[in-house]
Amino acid sequence: MRGKTPVIAMVTAGVVGAAAGGWPVVRAEAGGGSGPSMRTQLSSVLADQQWPAPKPGSWTPAKPSADGLPAVVDHIDTAERVVFLTADDGYTYDSEFVDIVRKEKVPIMTFLTTTYLKGQGQYFLAMRNAGSPIENHTVTHPNMPTLPLEAQKRQICDSSDAIQREYGRRPQIFRPPFGAYNHATREASKECGIRSIITWTAEFYNGTTGPGVGFNGFARADGGKGFKPGDIILMHYRKGLAGQLRMMLDWVKQAGFRPAALQNYLPRSLGGNAPDKPAAS
């Protein structure tokens, strides 16, 4: 994504995702396929993970919107050299990716399009237990501003219902497909229990080609280069995700940054874990 053009970036991702669908790493648990089951492959990662809180005085929490609707957040105001990894959609079920997140303790937030559950609830349970909150990315990934209010509400509420049924927690955070939203999106989000809408400052075009940055390219929304403290980075569940995550982690480390848990830098009023008034240093 460059500037204010997340729609273009995400449309490209959607086209690639449709072409790259299928079962690149593990087979569905249901259906009688040969080889180890999803549960067997993921047994080593079925335990809850927690992440450290930010250092006192190192950040300023985002504030609720004055109009009472969910605030839109695209970065975290922090002095720490941290970035926040997020992964959208869910059409690739890569057990090696979960294993990396678990074993190497990588904080990453999942925005799940619930049509991709497709009997694979165990996979995203493993992601949740590896430390990835499962948040809302609609049911079928439509361009939200093209829909009337009630249709937007169905997309968001039905997705939250599905996630709550599967994992026992109702999402508090929403990411609109393509980064596209309007006033009705914010209204629908509030009615569905959403407290904040999260977009991004940079995109890693993992497994696809980004405008002007090539295959597996990285682009900032502001047109700059590299990472900035508080960046929210967009990735997608695509074929080859485990290797792509390692690539991103290498870039982050080489730049002198580290991944941090986005939920620990979001105040409770916006659906995170942090106090609304953090302690001073």
C-alpha positions in Angstrom: 0.0 0.0 0.0 1.2 3.5 -0.8 -0.3 6.7 0.5 -4.0 6.4 0.9 -4.4 3.5 -1.6 -4.9 0.3 0.6 -7.8 -0.7 -1.6 -5.5 -1.2 -4.6 -3.0 -3.2 -2.6 -5.6 -5.4 -1.1 -7.4 -6.1 -4.4 -4.1 -7.4 -5.7 -3.8 -9.6 -2.7 -7.3 -10.9 -3.1 -6.7 -11.9 -6.7 -3.5 -13.7 -5.9 -5.2 -15.4 -2.9 -8.0 -16.8 -5.1 -5.5 -18.2 -7.5 -3.3 -19.7 -4.7 -6.1 -21.4 -2.8 -6.0 -25.0 -1.7 -4.1 -26.9 0.9 -0.4 -26.0 0.6 0.9 -27.6 3.7 -1.6 -29.6 5.7 -4.7 -31.5 4.7 -8.2 -30.9 6.2 -8.7 -32.9 9.3 -12.1 -33.9 8.0 -12.4 -35.8 4.8 -10.2 -38.9 5.3 -7.0 -37.6 3.7 -3.8 -39.6 4.3 -1.0 -38.3 6.5 -1.0 -36.9 10.0 -4.1 -35.0 11.1 -4.2 -31.3 11.7 -4.4 -31.9 15.4 -1.3 -34.2 15.4 0.7 -31.7 13.4 -0.2 -28.8 15.7 0.0 -30.7 19.0 3.3 -29.0 19.9 1.8 -25.5 19.8 -1.4 -26.0 21.8 -0.5 -23.8 24.8 -1.3 -20.2 25.6 1.4 -17.6 24.9 1.7 -14.2 26.6 3.7 -11.1 25.5 5.5 -8.4 27.5 3.8 -5.0 28.1 5.4 -1.8 26.7 7.9 0.1 28.9 6.2 2.8 31.0 6.5 6.2 29.4 7.6 4.8 26.0 4.3 5.2 24.2 1.1 7.2 24.0 -2.2 5.2 23.7 -4.6 5.9 20.9 -7.7 7.7 22.0 -11.4 6.8 21.4 -13.1 8.8 18.7 -15.1 11.9 19.8 -18.1 10.7 17.8 -18.4 7.5 19.9 -17.8 5.2 17.0 -14.8 2.8 16.8 -11.5 4.7 16.4 -9.4 4.1 13.3 -5.8 3.3 14.2 -3.0 2.9 11.6 0.1 3.1 13.9 1.2 3.2 17.5 2.7 6.3 18.9 5.8 4.9 20.6 9.5 5.7 21.1 10.4 2.0 21.2 12.0 0.4 18.1 9.1 -1.9 17.7 6.8 -2.9 14.8 3.5 -4.8 14.9 3.0 -7.8 12.6 -0.5 -8.6 11.4 -1.8 -11.3 9.0 -5.1 -11.2 7.1 -7.5 -13.6 5.6 -6.7 -17.3 6.4 -6.8 -19.4 3.2 -3.4 -21.0 3.9 -3.1 -23.6 6.7 0.7 -23.8 7.2 1.6 -25.7 10.4 5.3 -24.6 10.1 4.2 -21.0 10.3 2.4 -21.7 13.6 5.4 -23.6 14.8 7.7 -20.5 14.2 5.2 -18.2 15.9 5.2 -20.5 18.9 8.8 -21.6 19.2 10.4 -18.2 18.3 7.8 -16.3 20.3 6.6 -14.0 17.5 3.8 -11.7 18.4 1.4 -11.4 15.4 -2.3 -10.5 15.2 -4.6 -12.5 12.9 -7.5 -10.8 11.1 -9.6 -13.8 10.1 -12.0 -14.0 7.2 -14.3 -16.6 8.6 -15.2 -18.3 5.4 -11.7 -19.8 5.6 -12.5 -21.7 8.7 -13.8 -24.5 6.4 -13.5 -27.1 9.1 -10.0 -25.8 10.0 -10.9 -24.3 13.4 -8.1 -26.3 15.0 -5.5 -24.5 12.9 -6.6 -21.0 14.2 -7.0 -22.4 17.7 -3.3 -23.3 17.5 -2.6 -19.7 16.2 -4.5 -18.3 19.1 -2.7 -20.5 21.6 0.6 -19.6 20.1 -0.2 -16.0 21.0 -2.1 -14.6 18.0 -5.4 -12.9 18.9 -8.1 -13.8 16.4 -9.8 -10.6 15.3 -12.5 -9.8 12.7 -11.9 -9.5 8.9 -15.6 -10.1 7.8 -17.2 -13.3 6.5 -16.5 -13.1 2.8 -14.0 -10.2 2.3 -16.2 -7.7 0.4 -15.4 -4.0 -0.3 -17.4 -2.7 2.6 -18.2 0.9 1.3 -20.1 -0.7 -1.6 -22.6 -2.3 0.8 -25.5 -0.8 2.7 -25.4 -0.5 6.5 -27.3 -3.8 7.2 -25.1 -5.8 4.8 -22.0 -4.4 6.4 -23.4 -5.3 9.8 -24.1 -8.9 8.7 -20.5 -9.2 7.5 -19.0 -8.0 10.8 -21.5 -9.5 13.3 -21.6 -12.9 11.6 -17.8 -13.1 11.6 -17.6 -12.1 15.2 -20.3 -14.7 16.0 -18.3 -17.5 14.3 -15.0 -16.5 16.0 -16.8 -16.4 19.4 -18.3 -19.9 18.8 -14.9 -21.3 17.8 -12.6 -19.7 20.4 -14.8 -18.3 23.2 -13.9 -14.7 22.8 -15.7 -12.1 20.7 -13.4 -9.9 18.6 -12.9 -6.3 19.7 -11.0 -5.2 16.7 -11.9 -5.1 13.0 -9.8 -4.7 9.9 -11.9 -3.9 6.8 -11.0 -5.7 3.6 -8.8 -3.6 1.2 -8.5 -1.1 4.1 -11.7 0.4 2.7 -14.4 1.8 5.1 -16.9 4.6 5.4 -19.1 6.0 8.1 -21.5 3.1 7.8 -18.6 0.6 8.4 -17.9 2.3 11.7 -21.6 2.3 12.7 -21.9 -1.4 11.8 -18.7 -2.1 13.7 -20.0 -0.5 16.9 -23.3 -2.4 16.7 -21.3 -5.6 16.5 -19.2 -4.9 19.6 -16.1 -3.7 17.8 -14.0 -1.0 19.6 -11.4 -0.1 17.0 -10.6 -0.4 13.3 -7.0 -1.2 12.5 -5.4 -0.4 9.2 -1.6 -0.3 8.5 1.4 1.9 7.7 3.3 -0.6 5.6 2.7 -3.8 3.7 4.9 -6.9 3.1 3.6 -8.3 -0.2 4.5 -11.8 0.9 4.0 -14.4 -1.7 2.9 -11.8 -4.3 4.1 -8.8 -6.3 3.4 -5.3 -4.9 3.1 -2.1 -7.0 6.7 -0.8 -7.6 8.3 -3.2 -5.1 8.3 -6.6 -6.9 7.8 -10.1 -5.5 7.9 -10.3 -1.7 8.3 -6.5 -1.7 7.8 -4.1 1.2 6.1 -0.7 0.8 5.3 2.1 3.2 2.0 4.0 3.0 3.9 7.3 3.3 6.3 6.3 0.4 9.3 6.2 2.6 11.8 3.3 3.2 12.3 0.8 6.0 10.6 0.7 9.3 9.5 3.4 11.7 8.7 2.9 15.4 5.1 1.9 15.8 4.5 0.6 12.3 1.6 -1.7 11.8 2.7 -4.1 9.0 0.2 -6.0 6.8 0.9 -9.6 5.7 -1.4 -12.3 4.4 -1.9 -16.0 4.9 -0.4 -17.2 1.6 1.5 -20.2 0.3 5.0 -20.2 1.6 4.0 -18.2 4.7 6.6 -19.8 7.1 9.5 -18.8 4.9 8.1 -15.3 4.3 7.7 -14.8 8.0 11.4 -15.7 8.5 12.3 -13.2 5.8 10.3 -10.4 7.6 11.8 -11.3 11.0 15.3 -11.1 9.5 14.6 -7.6 8.0 13.2 -6.4 11.3 16.2 -7.6 13.3 18.7 -6.3 10.8 17.1 -2.8 11.1 17.4 -2.9 14.9 13.7 -3.4 15.6 11.7 -6.1 17.2 8.1 -7.3 16.8 5.8 -6.4 19.7 2.2 -7.4 20.6 -0.2 -4.9 19.1 -2.9 -5.7 21.7 -0.6 -4.7 24.5 -0.2 -1.2 23.0 -3.9 -0.7 22.5 -5.9 0.6 25.4 -8.9 -1.4 26.7 -11.3 1.2 25.4 -10.1 0.3 21.9 -10.2 -3.5 22.5 -6.6 -4.0 23.7 -5.0 -5.1 26.9 -3.4 -1.8 28.0 -4.8 0.7 30.5 -6.3 3.8 29.0 -3.9 5.9 31.0 -0.5 4.1 31.1 1.8 4.5 34.0 4.5 7.2 33.7 8.1 6.3 33.5 
